[in-house]
């Protein structure tokens, strides 16, 4: 693992996650993440991204801004993704919540201009429940990327 690339990723709040469709077509998505040793952790909603990760575990990561614009000169790091479950997922969720603080359970629920947000259409009661929730959301998964 390239230590310089790992340090570069760790300085940012977002990483551009590149997953691959079955036909090899890349799909880019900016994600919040946390580093855990030589692995990167992120949360995602169960859906197309998790389907792609189940089809091929190969991913690429590059430091970016919240809209997915890659920083000039940023290094791309390759890895293999695994969807976590049980105690591993809860531990990873705690690490991510510690990194992003109060924003961890609030930002995914509100409309942010220019940012696609998959949870913004939930009813108010469900949003309030999720804001207080400490565990992994029922329609989400935590993914570990071994770098």
MOMO-V701619 format. One line per field, one symbol per residue. ss: DSSP state (@ for helix, = for strand, . for the rest). psi: psi as a letter, one per 40 degrees, with the letter a starting at -180 (. if undefined). burial: b if it has 9 or more other ideal C-beta (glycine too) atoms within 8 Angstrom, else e. A space follows every 10 residues. Layout:
BEGIN
ss->???
psi->???
burial->???
END
This chain:
BEGIN
ss->..@@@@@@@@ @..======= .....===== ==.===..== =====..@@@ @@@@@..=== ====.....= ......==== ===..@@@@@ @@@@@@@@@@ @@@...@@@. .=..=..... ...@@@@@@@ @@.......= ======.
psi->hhdddddddd dieihhhhih ideehihhhh iiiihgbfih iiiiihaddd dddddhehii hhhiaeeehh iheihhhiih ihhiibdddd ddddddddde adddeddeei hhhehhheed eiiddddddd dehdahidei ihhhhh.
burial->eeeebbebbe ebebbbbbbb beeeebbebb bbbbbbeebb bbbbbeeebb ebbeeeebbb bbbbeeebeb beebbbbebe bbbbeeebbb ebbebbbebb eeebbbeebe eeeeeebebe eeeeeebeeb beeeebeeeb bbbbbbb
END
